[in-house]
Amino acid sequence: MNANPVLLQKKYARVIEEFAKKACITLDAALDFFYHSEVYCLIREGVSDMHCMSDLYLAEELDMEYRDTFPEEKSFSIT
């Protein structure tokens, strides 16, 4: 299933903002990482209806991918 492109852009913005908070990084760094992430590819391609997942879930997935990519960076989980 494909989502409306405008709705996806708004979702991306919310996910990036939440991810930046969780990873304690700047919005610019979060934006850059998001658009090069596997999570972004899955959402964009409509795999497993990832775009239907909550913003928080997607931010947590991004945070896990970020920690796997940059294990030396300190990433904190906000609960």
PDB file of N, CA, C and O in Angstrom:
ATOM      1  N   MET A   1       0.844  -1.169   0.000  1.00  0.00           N
ATOM      2  CA  MET A   1       0.000   0.000   0.000  1.00  0.00           C
ATOM      3  C   MET A   1       0.895   1.239   0.000  1.00  0.00           C
ATOM      4  O   MET A   1       1.918   1.271   0.685  1.00  0.00           O
ATOM      5  N   ASN A   2       0.518   2.231  -0.750  1.00  0.00           N
ATOM      6  CA  ASN A   2       1.257   3.480  -0.792  1.00  0.00           C
ATOM      7  C   ASN A   2       0.477   4.560  -0.070  1.00  0.00           C
ATOM      8  O   ASN A   2      -0.741   4.668  -0.209  1.00  0.00           O
ATOM      9  N   ALA A   3       1.186   5.345   0.692  1.00  0.00           N
ATOM     10  CA  ALA A   3       0.563   6.435   1.442  1.00  0.00           C
ATOM     11  C   ALA A   3       0.621   7.716   0.625  1.00  0.00           C
ATOM     12  O   ALA A   3       1.417   7.839  -0.306  1.00  0.00           O
ATOM     13  N   ASN A   4      -0.219   8.650   0.980  1.00  0.00           N
ATOM     14  CA  ASN A   4      -0.231   9.956   0.359  1.00  0.00           C
ATOM     15  C   ASN A   4       1.121  10.632   0.612  1.00  0.00           C
ATOM     16  O   ASN A   4       1.573  10.691   1.756  1.00  0.00           O
ATOM     17  N   PRO A   5       1.766  11.139  -0.433  1.00  0.00           N
ATOM     18  CA  PRO A   5       3.094  11.741  -0.269  1.00  0.00           C
ATOM     19  C   PRO A   5       3.135  12.900   0.733  1.00  0.00           C
ATOM     20  O   PRO A   5       4.116  13.046   1.462  1.00  0.00           O
ATOM     21  N   VAL A   6       2.096  13.714   0.777  1.00  0.00           N
ATOM     22  CA  VAL A   6       2.065  14.834   1.717  1.00  0.00           C
ATOM     23  C   VAL A   6       1.991  14.315   3.147  1.00  0.00           C
ATOM     24  O   VAL A   6       2.665  14.835   4.036  1.00  0.00           O
ATOM     25  N   LEU A   7       1.180  13.299   3.365  1.00  0.00           N
ATOM     26  CA  LEU A   7       1.073  12.714   4.700  1.00  0.00           C
ATOM     27  C   LEU A   7       2.376  12.057   5.116  1.00  0.00           C
ATOM     28  O   LEU A   7       2.760  12.117   6.285  1.00  0.00           O
ATOM     29  N   LEU A   8       3.058  11.431   4.168  1.00  0.00           N
ATOM     30  CA  LEU A   8       4.354  10.819   4.475  1.00  0.00           C
ATOM     31  C   LEU A   8       5.376  11.879   4.881  1.00  0.00           C
ATOM     32  O   LEU A   8       6.135  11.671   5.828  1.00  0.00           O
ATOM     33  N   GLN A   9       5.405  13.006   4.184  1.00  0.00           N
ATOM     34  CA  GLN A   9       6.348  14.065   4.532  1.00  0.00           C
ATOM     35  C   GLN A   9       6.116  14.570   5.948  1.00  0.00           C
ATOM     36  O   GLN A   9       7.069  14.834   6.680  1.00  0.00           O
ATOM     37  N   LYS A  10       4.855  14.704   6.335  1.00  0.00           N
ATOM     38  CA  LYS A  10       4.538  15.148   7.697  1.00  0.00           C
ATOM     39  C   LYS A  10       4.953  14.086   8.713  1.00  0.00           C
ATOM     40  O   LYS A  10       5.450  14.406   9.793  1.00  0.00           O
ATOM     41  N   LYS A  11       4.743  12.822   8.356  1.00  0.00           N
ATOM     42  CA  LYS A  11       5.140  11.737   9.256  1.00  0.00           C
ATOM     43  C   LYS A  11       6.659  11.728   9.410  1.00  0.00           C
ATOM     44  O   LYS A  11       7.169  11.582  10.521  1.00  0.00           O
ATOM     45  N   TYR A  12       7.378  11.882   8.309  1.00  0.00           N
ATOM     46  CA  TYR A  12       8.830  11.930   8.374  1.00  0.00           C
ATOM     47  C   TYR A  12       9.294  13.019   9.341  1.00  0.00           C
ATOM     48  O   TYR A  12      10.190  12.792  10.154  1.00  0.00           O
ATOM     49  N   ALA A  13       8.689  14.190   9.252  1.00  0.00           N
ATOM     50  CA  ALA A  13       9.081  15.310  10.120  1.00  0.00           C
ATOM     51  C   ALA A  13       8.871  14.960  11.591  1.00  0.00           C
ATOM     52  O   ALA A  13       9.730  15.246  12.426  1.00  0.00           O
ATOM     53  N   ARG A  14       7.735  14.344  11.911  1.00  0.00           N
ATOM     54  CA  ARG A  14       7.461  13.975  13.307  1.00  0.00           C
ATOM     55  C   ARG A  14       8.432  12.903  13.787  1.00  0.00           C
ATOM     56  O   ARG A  14       8.925  12.972  14.913  1.00  0.00           O
ATOM     57  N   VAL A  15       8.706  11.921  12.946  1.00  0.00           N
ATOM     58  CA  VAL A  15       9.611  10.824  13.315  1.00  0.00           C
ATOM     59  C   VAL A  15      11.022  11.360  13.511  1.00  0.00           C
ATOM     60  O   VAL A  15      11.699  10.980  14.467  1.00  0.00           O
ATOM     61  N   ILE A  16      11.471  12.229  12.627  1.00  0.00           N
ATOM     62  CA  ILE A  16      12.817  12.800  12.730  1.00  0.00           C
ATOM     63  C   ILE A  16      12.953  13.610  14.013  1.00  0.00           C
ATOM     64  O   ILE A  16      13.975  13.525  14.694  1.00  0.00           O
ATOM     65  N   GLU A  17      11.945  14.383  14.343  1.00  0.00           N
ATOM     66  CA  GLU A  17      11.989  15.189  15.569  1.00  0.00           C
ATOM     67  C   GLU A  17      12.058  14.290  16.804  1.00  0.00           C
ATOM     68  O   GLU A  17      12.844  14.552  17.714  1.00  0.00           O
ATOM     69  N   GLU A  18      11.252  13.246  16.842  1.00  0.00           N
ATOM     70  CA  GLU A  18      11.268  12.318  17.982  1.00  0.00           C
ATOM     71  C   GLU A  18      12.596  11.574  18.057  1.00  0.00           C
ATOM     72  O   GLU A  18      13.143  11.384  19.144  1.00  0.00           O
ATOM     73  N   PHE A  19      13.114  11.153  16.908  1.00  0.00           N
ATOM     74  CA  PHE A  19      14.393  10.454  16.862  1.00  0.00           C
ATOM     75  C   PHE A  19      15.524  11.348  17.381  1.00  0.00           C
ATOM     76  O   PHE A  19      16.382  10.882  18.131  1.00  0.00           O
ATOM     77  N   ALA A  20      15.533  12.617  16.993  1.00  0.00           N
ATOM     78  CA  ALA A  20      16.565  13.551  17.453  1.00  0.00           C
ATOM     79  C   ALA A  20      16.546  13.652  18.977  1.00  0.00           C
ATOM     80  O   ALA A  20      17.599  13.690  19.613  1.00  0.00           O
ATOM     81  N   LYS A  21      15.360  13.694  19.553  1.00  0.00           N
ATOM     82  CA  LYS A  21      15.241  13.749  21.010  1.00  0.00           C
ATOM     83  C   LYS A  21      15.782  12.474  21.646  1.00  0.00           C
ATOM     84  O   LYS A  21      16.540  12.533  22.614  1.00  0.00           O
ATOM     85  N   LYS A  22      15.390  11.319  21.101  1.00  0.00           N
ATOM     86  CA  LYS A  22      15.799  10.033  21.670  1.00  0.00           C
ATOM     87  C   LYS A  22      17.309   9.837  21.576  1.00  0.00           C
ATOM     88  O   LYS A  22      17.936   9.340  22.512  1.00  0.00           O
ATOM     89  N   ALA A  23      17.887  10.228  20.448  1.00  0.00           N
ATOM     90  CA  ALA A  23      19.317   9.998  20.223  1.00  0.00           C
ATOM     91  C   ALA A  23      20.179  11.135  20.753  1.00  0.00           C
ATOM     92  O   ALA A  23      21.407  11.058  20.712  1.00  0.00           O
ATOM     93  N   CYS A  24      19.542  12.186  21.249  1.00  0.00           N
ATOM     94  CA  CYS A  24      20.274  13.364  21.751  1.00  0.00           C
ATOM     95  C   CYS A  24      21.223  13.924  20.692  1.00  0.00           C
ATOM     96  O   CYS A  24      22.396  14.187  20.960  1.00  0.00           O
ATOM     97  N   ILE A  25      20.684  14.099  19.480  1.00  0.00           N
ATOM     98  CA  ILE A  25      21.457  14.674  18.381  1.00  0.00           C
ATOM     99  C   ILE A  25      20.671  15.849  17.806  1.00  0.00           C
ATOM    100  O   ILE A  25      19.493  16.029  18.115  1.00  0.00           O
ATOM    101  N   THR A  26      21.326  16.638  16.975  1.00  0.00           N
ATOM    102  CA  THR A  26      20.659  17.786  16.378  1.00  0.00           C
ATOM    103  C   THR A  26      19.632  17.329  15.345  1.00  0.00           C
ATOM    104  O   THR A  26      19.679  16.202  14.852  1.00  0.00           O
ATOM    105  N   LEU A  27      18.715  18.222  15.034  1.00  0.00           N
ATOM    106  CA  LEU A  27      17.731  17.905  13.998  1.00  0.00           C
ATOM    107  C   LEU A  27      18.407  17.690  12.648  1.00  0.00           C
ATOM    108  O   LEU A  27      17.981  16.836  11.871  1.00  0.00           O
ATOM    109  N   ASP A  28      19.453  18.452  12.366  1.00  0.00           N
ATOM    110  CA  ASP A  28      20.183  18.282  11.101  1.00  0.00           C
ATOM    111  C   ASP A  28      20.809  16.893  11.010  1.00  0.00           C
ATOM    112  O   ASP A  28      20.732  16.237   9.970  1.00  0.00           O
ATOM    113  N   ALA A  29      21.428  16.448  12.104  1.00  0.00           N
ATOM    114  CA  ALA A  29      22.044  15.115  12.117  1.00  0.00           C
ATOM    115  C   ALA A  29      20.968  14.032  12.002  1.00  0.00           C
ATOM    116  O   ALA A  29      21.160  13.031  11.312  1.00  0.00           O
ATOM    117  N   ALA A  30      19.842  14.238  12.678  1.00  0.00           N
ATOM    118  CA  ALA A  30      18.747  13.271  12.618  1.00  0.00           C
ATOM    119  C   ALA A  30      18.168  13.199  11.205  1.00  0.00           C
ATOM    120  O   ALA A  30      17.868  12.117  10.701  1.00  0.00           O
ATOM    121  N   LEU A  31      18.019  14.352  10.582  1.00  0.00           N
ATOM    122  CA  LEU A  31      17.495  14.410   9.217  1.00  0.00           C
ATOM    123  C   LEU A  31      18.421  13.670   8.261  1.00  0.00           C
ATOM    124  O   LEU A  31      17.973  12.868   7.441  1.00  0.00           O
ATOM    125  N   ASP A  32      19.707  13.943   8.374  1.00  0.00           N
ATOM    126  CA  ASP A  32      20.687  13.286   7.507  1.00  0.00           C
ATOM    127  C   ASP A  32      20.673  11.772   7.705  1.00  0.00           C
ATOM    128  O   ASP A  32      20.667  11.012   6.737  1.00  0.00           O
ATOM    129  N   PHE A  33      20.667  11.342   8.959  1.00  0.00           N
ATOM    130  CA  PHE A  33      20.672   9.911   9.218  1.00  0.00           C
ATOM    131  C   PHE A  33      19.384   9.264   8.710  1.00  0.00           C
ATOM    132  O   PHE A  33      19.425   8.194   8.102  1.00  0.00           O
ATOM    133  N   PHE A  34      18.248   9.907   8.956  1.00  0.00           N
ATOM    134  CA  PHE A  34      16.960   9.346   8.545  1.00  0.00           C
ATOM    135  C   PHE A  34      16.928   9.059   7.048  1.00  0.00           C
ATOM    136  O   PHE A  34      16.547   7.966   6.628  1.00  0.00           O
ATOM    137  N   TYR A  35      17.328  10.040   6.247  1.00  0.00           N
ATOM    138  CA  TYR A  35      17.229   9.869   4.793  1.00  0.00           C
ATOM    139  C   TYR A  35      18.268   8.905   4.221  1.00  0.00           C
ATOM    140  O   TYR A  35      18.235   8.599   3.029  1.00  0.00           O
ATOM    141  N   HIS A  36      19.184   8.425   5.053  1.00  0.00           N
ATOM    142  CA  HIS A  36      20.135   7.393   4.633  1.00  0.00           C
ATOM    143  C   HIS A  36      19.898   6.072   5.367  1.00  0.00           C
ATOM    144  O   HIS A  36      20.721   5.160   5.289  1.00  0.00           O
ATOM    145  N   SER A  37      18.786   5.972   6.069  1.00  0.00           N
ATOM    146  CA  SER A  37      18.528   4.798   6.904  1.00  0.00           C
ATOM    147  C   SER A  37      17.718   3.725   6.181  1.00  0.00           C
ATOM    148  O   SER A  37      17.047   3.977   5.180  1.00  0.00           O
ATOM    149  N   GLU A  38      17.812   2.528   6.729  1.00  0.00           N
ATOM    150  CA  GLU A  38      17.010   1.411   6.244  1.00  0.00           C
ATOM    151  C   GLU A  38      15.533   1.648   6.566  1.00  0.00           C
ATOM    152  O   GLU A  38      14.658   1.278   5.783  1.00  0.00           O
ATOM    153  N   VAL A  39      15.263   2.255   7.703  1.00  0.00           N
ATOM    154  CA  VAL A  39      13.881   2.549   8.101  1.00  0.00           C
ATOM    155  C   VAL A  39      13.210   3.426   7.046  1.00  0.00           C
ATOM    156  O   VAL A  39      12.074   3.167   6.649  1.00  0.00           O
ATOM    157  N   TYR A  40      13.912   4.461   6.595  1.00  0.00           N
ATOM    158  CA  TYR A  40      13.364   5.342   5.555  1.00  0.00           C
ATOM    159  C   TYR A  40      13.056   4.552   4.286  1.00  0.00           C
ATOM    160  O   TYR A  40      11.995   4.728   3.686  1.00  0.00           O
ATOM    161  N   CYS A  41      13.969   3.692   3.881  1.00  0.00           N
ATOM    162  CA  CYS A  41      13.744   2.887   2.674  1.00  0.00           C
ATOM    163  C   CYS A  41      12.504   2.013   2.816  1.00  0.00           C
ATOM    164  O   CYS A  41      11.712   1.891   1.882  1.00  0.00           O
ATOM    165  N   LEU A  42      12.342   1.415   3.972  1.00  0.00           N
ATOM    166  CA  LEU A  42      11.182   0.552   4.195  1.00  0.00           C
ATOM    167  C   LEU A  42       9.878   1.343   4.167  1.00  0.00           C
ATOM    168  O   LEU A  42       8.886   0.893   3.594  1.00  0.00           O
ATOM    169  N   ILE A  43       9.881   2.508   4.778  1.00  0.00           N
ATOM    170  CA  ILE A  43       8.679   3.343   4.772  1.00  0.00           C
ATOM    171  C   ILE A  43       8.372   3.792   3.345  1.00  0.00           C
ATOM    172  O   ILE A  43       7.241   3.666   2.877  1.00  0.00           O
ATOM    173  N   ARG A  44       9.379   4.311   2.665  1.00  0.00           N
ATOM    174  CA  ARG A  44       9.208   4.845   1.312  1.00  0.00           C
ATOM    175  C   ARG A  44       8.689   3.782   0.343  1.00  0.00           C
ATOM    176  O   ARG A  44       7.854   4.069  -0.515  1.00  0.00           O
ATOM    177  N   GLU A  45       9.186   2.560   0.488  1.00  0.00           N
ATOM    178  CA  GLU A  45       8.791   1.491  -0.421  1.00  0.00           C
ATOM    179  C   GLU A  45       7.495   0.805   0.004  1.00  0.00           C
ATOM    180  O   GLU A  45       6.990  -0.061  -0.710  1.00  0.00           O
ATOM    181  N   GLY A  46       6.960   1.181   1.150  1.00  0.00           N
ATOM    182  CA  GLY A  46       5.691   0.617   1.599  1.00  0.00           C
ATOM    183  C   GLY A  46       5.812  -0.795   2.131  1.00  0.00           C
ATOM    184  O   GLY A  46       4.816  -1.516   2.184  1.00  0.00           O
ATOM    185  N   VAL A  47       7.007  -1.210   2.527  1.00  0.00           N
ATOM    186  CA  VAL A  47       7.229  -2.554   3.033  1.00  0.00           C
ATOM    187  C   VAL A  47       6.539  -2.723   4.380  1.00  0.00           C
ATOM    188  O   VAL A  47       6.713  -1.907   5.286  1.00  0.00           O
ATOM    189  N   SER A  48       5.769  -3.770   4.500  1.00  0.00           N
ATOM    190  CA  SER A  48       5.083  -4.124   5.744  1.00  0.00           C
ATOM    191  C   SER A  48       4.255  -2.974   6.312  1.00  0.00           C
ATOM    192  O   SER A  48       4.023  -2.909   7.519  1.00  0.00           O
ATOM    193  N   ASP A  49       3.818  -2.082   5.453  1.00  0.00           N
ATOM    194  CA  ASP A  49       3.024  -0.929   5.892  1.00  0.00           C
ATOM    195  C   ASP A  49       3.701  -0.189   7.035  1.00  0.00           C
ATOM    196  O   ASP A  49       3.055   0.195   8.010  1.00  0.00           O
ATOM    197  N   MET A  50       4.997   0.006   6.906  1.00  0.00           N
ATOM    198  CA  MET A  50       5.761   0.719   7.939  1.00  0.00           C
ATOM    199  C   MET A  50       5.207   2.116   8.189  1.00  0.00           C
ATOM    200  O   MET A  50       5.295   2.632   9.303  1.00  0.00           O
ATOM    201  N   HIS A  51       4.640   2.723   7.161  1.00  0.00           N
ATOM    202  CA  HIS A  51       4.091   4.074   7.325  1.00  0.00           C
ATOM    203  C   HIS A  51       2.884   4.094   8.261  1.00  0.00           C
ATOM    204  O   HIS A  51       2.458   5.159   8.709  1.00  0.00           O
ATOM    205  N   CYS A  52       2.337   2.920   8.552  1.00  0.00           N
ATOM    206  CA  CYS A  52       1.192   2.825   9.466  1.00  0.00           C
ATOM    207  C   CYS A  52       1.639   2.706  10.931  1.00  0.00           C
ATOM    208  O   CYS A  52       0.820   2.831  11.841  1.00  0.00           O
ATOM    209  N   MET A  53       2.914   2.468  11.151  1.00  0.00           N
ATOM    210  CA  MET A  53       3.425   2.341  12.515  1.00  0.00           C
ATOM    211  C   MET A  53       3.432   3.710  13.188  1.00  0.00           C
ATOM    212  O   MET A  53       3.453   4.745  12.522  1.00  0.00           O
ATOM    213  N   SER A  54       3.415   3.697  14.503  1.00  0.00           N
ATOM    214  CA  SER A  54       3.401   4.969  15.234  1.00  0.00           C
ATOM    215  C   SER A  54       4.727   5.695  15.059  1.00  0.00           C
ATOM    216  O   SER A  54       5.757   5.087  14.767  1.00  0.00           O
ATOM    217  N   ASP A  55       4.676   7.006  15.243  1.00  0.00           N
ATOM    218  CA  ASP A  55       5.885   7.823  15.148  1.00  0.00           C
ATOM    219  C   ASP A  55       6.913   7.376  16.180  1.00  0.00           C
ATOM    220  O   ASP A  55       8.106   7.308  15.885  1.00  0.00           O
ATOM    221  N   LEU A  56       6.454   7.076  17.378  1.00  0.00           N
ATOM    222  CA  LEU A  56       7.353   6.638  18.445  1.00  0.00           C
ATOM    223  C   LEU A  56       8.040   5.320  18.088  1.00  0.00           C
ATOM    224  O   LEU A  56       9.244   5.168  18.297  1.00  0.00           O
ATOM    225  N   TYR A  57       7.276   4.370  17.550  1.00  0.00           N
ATOM    226  CA  TYR A  57       7.857   3.087  17.140  1.00  0.00           C
ATOM    227  C   TYR A  57       8.944   3.308  16.092  1.00  0.00           C
ATOM    228  O   TYR A  57      10.031   2.740  16.195  1.00  0.00           O
ATOM    229  N   LEU A  58       8.657   4.129  15.087  1.00  0.00           N
ATOM    230  CA  LEU A  58       9.630   4.375  14.025  1.00  0.00           C
ATOM    231  C   LEU A  58      10.855   5.111  14.548  1.00  0.00           C
ATOM    232  O   LEU A  58      11.973   4.847  14.105  1.00  0.00           O
ATOM    233  N   ALA A  59      10.655   6.027  15.483  1.00  0.00           N
ATOM    234  CA  ALA A  59      11.792   6.727  16.096  1.00  0.00           C
ATOM    235  C   ALA A  59      12.658   5.745  16.878  1.00  0.00           C
ATOM    236  O   ALA A  59      13.884   5.853  16.857  1.00  0.00           O
ATOM    237  N   GLU A  60      12.041   4.797  17.560  1.00  0.00           N
ATOM    238  CA  GLU A  60      12.799   3.781  18.298  1.00  0.00           C
ATOM    239  C   GLU A  60      13.571   2.877  17.339  1.00  0.00           C
ATOM    240  O   GLU A  60      14.715   2.514  17.613  1.00  0.00           O
ATOM    241  N   GLU A  61      12.952   2.515  16.219  1.00  0.00           N
ATOM    242  CA  GLU A  61      13.647   1.718  15.206  1.00  0.00           C
ATOM    243  C   GLU A  61      14.853   2.483  14.657  1.00  0.00           C
ATOM    244  O   GLU A  61      15.929   1.911  14.479  1.00  0.00           O
ATOM    245  N   LEU A  62      14.670   3.763  14.393  1.00  0.00           N
ATOM    246  CA  LEU A  62      15.778   4.597  13.928  1.00  0.00           C
ATOM    247  C   LEU A  62      16.882   4.674  14.977  1.00  0.00           C
ATOM    248  O   LEU A  62      18.066   4.611  14.646  1.00  0.00           O
ATOM    249  N   ASP A  63      16.493   4.810  16.234  1.00  0.00           N
ATOM    250  CA  ASP A  63      17.471   4.885  17.314  1.00  0.00           C
ATOM    251  C   ASP A  63      18.287   3.594  17.390  1.00  0.00           C
ATOM    252  O   ASP A  63      19.502   3.637  17.587  1.00  0.00           O
ATOM    253  N   MET A  64      17.631   2.466  17.236  1.00  0.00           N
ATOM    254  CA  MET A  64      18.361   1.186  17.243  1.00  0.00           C
ATOM    255  C   MET A  64      19.321   1.100  16.062  1.00  0.00           C
ATOM    256  O   MET A  64      20.461   0.659  16.213  1.00  0.00           O
ATOM    257  N   GLU A  65      18.858   1.523  14.885  1.00  0.00           N
ATOM    258  CA  GLU A  65      19.718   1.507  13.708  1.00  0.00           C
ATOM    259  C   GLU A  65      20.898   2.470  13.898  1.00  0.00           C
ATOM    260  O   GLU A  65      22.021   2.168  13.495  1.00  0.00           O
ATOM    261  N   TYR A  66      20.639   3.615  14.505  1.00  0.00           N
ATOM    262  CA  TYR A  66      21.683   4.596  14.767  1.00  0.00           C
ATOM    263  C   TYR A  66      22.737   4.035  15.711  1.00  0.00           C
ATOM    264  O   TYR A  66      23.934   4.189  15.472  1.00  0.00           O
ATOM    265  N   ARG A  67      22.295   3.385  16.783  1.00  0.00           N
ATOM    266  CA  ARG A  67      23.242   2.803  17.743  1.00  0.00           C
ATOM    267  C   ARG A  67      24.043   1.680  17.108  1.00  0.00           C
ATOM    268  O   ARG A  67      25.213   1.497  17.442  1.00  0.00           O
ATOM    269  N   ASP A  68      23.436   0.919  16.193  1.00  0.00           N
ATOM    270  CA  ASP A  68      24.173  -0.133  15.490  1.00  0.00           C
ATOM    271  C   ASP A  68      25.200   0.465  14.528  1.00  0.00           C
ATOM    272  O   ASP A  68      26.282  -0.091  14.339  1.00  0.00           O
ATOM    273  N   THR A  69      24.853   1.597  13.926  1.00  0.00           N
ATOM    274  CA  THR A  69      25.739   2.245  12.963  1.00  0.00           C
ATOM    275  C   THR A  69      26.866   2.995  13.656  1.00  0.00           C
ATOM    276  O   THR A  69      28.006   2.979  13.191  1.00  0.00           O
ATOM    277  N   PHE A  70      26.549   3.658  14.774  1.00  0.00           N
ATOM    278  CA  PHE A  70      27.518   4.453  15.521  1.00  0.00           C
ATOM    279  C   PHE A  70      27.569   3.982  16.969  1.00  0.00           C
ATOM    280  O   PHE A  70      27.073   4.676  17.856  1.00  0.00           O
ATOM    281  N   PRO A  71      28.158   2.818  17.225  1.00  0.00           N
ATOM    282  CA  PRO A  71      28.154   2.289  18.595  1.00  0.00           C
ATOM    283  C   PRO A  71      28.927   3.159  19.586  1.00  0.00           C
ATOM    284  O   PRO A  71      28.690   3.080  20.791  1.00  0.00           O
ATOM    285  N   GLU A  72      29.849   3.988  19.090  1.00  0.00           N
ATOM    286  CA  GLU A  72      30.626   4.832  20.002  1.00  0.00           C
ATOM    287  C   GLU A  72      29.825   6.036  20.497  1.00  0.00           C
ATOM    288  O   GLU A  72      30.166   6.634  21.517  1.00  0.00           O
ATOM    289  N   GLU A  73      28.753   6.393  19.768  1.00  0.00           N
ATOM    290  CA  GLU A  73      27.909   7.517  20.175  1.00  0.00           C
ATOM    291  C   GLU A  73      27.025   7.081  21.332  1.00  0.00           C
ATOM    292  O   GLU A  73      26.561   5.942  21.376  1.00  0.00           O
ATOM    293  N   LYS A  74      26.800   7.974  22.250  1.00  0.00           N
ATOM    294  CA  LYS A  74      25.906   7.666  23.356  1.00  0.00           C
ATOM    295  C   LYS A  74      24.490   8.042  22.954  1.00  0.00           C
ATOM    296  O   LYS A  74      24.216   9.187  22.597  1.00  0.00           O
ATOM    297  N   SER A  75      23.610   7.080  23.014  1.00  0.00           N
ATOM    298  CA  SER A  75      22.220   7.300  22.657  1.00  0.00           C
ATOM    299  C   SER A  75      21.372   6.890  23.856  1.00  0.00           C
ATOM    300  O   SER A  75      21.533   5.797  24.399  1.00  0.00           O
ATOM    301  N   PHE A  76      20.488   7.759  24.252  1.00  0.00           N
ATOM    302  CA  PHE A  76      19.669   7.507  25.422  1.00  0.00           C
ATOM    303  C   PHE A  76      18.235   7.272  25.009  1.00  0.00           C
ATOM    304  O   PHE A  76      17.714   7.940  24.116  1.00  0.00           O
ATOM    305  N   SER A  77      17.612   6.332  25.657  1.00  0.00           N
ATOM    306  CA  SER A  77      16.218   6.039  25.374  1.00  0.00           C
ATOM    307  C   SER A  77      15.348   6.789  26.360  1.00  0.00           C
ATOM    308  O   SER A  77      15.510   6.668  27.574  1.00  0.00           O
ATOM    309  N   ILE A  78      14.421   7.567  25.819  1.00  0.00           N
ATOM    310  CA  ILE A  78      13.473   8.302  26.663  1.00  0.00           C
ATOM    311  C   ILE A  78      12.209   7.475  26.761  1.00  0.00           C
ATOM    312  O   ILE A  78      11.598   7.130  25.749  1.00  0.00           O
ATOM    313  N   THR A  79      11.827   7.167  27.961  1.00  0.00           N
ATOM    314  CA  THR A  79      10.618   6.368  28.145  1.00  0.00           C
ATOM    315  C   THR A  79       9.536   7.178  28.786  1.00  0.00           C
ATOM    316  O   THR A  79       8.440   6.669  29.020  1.00  0.00           O
TER     317      THR A  79
END
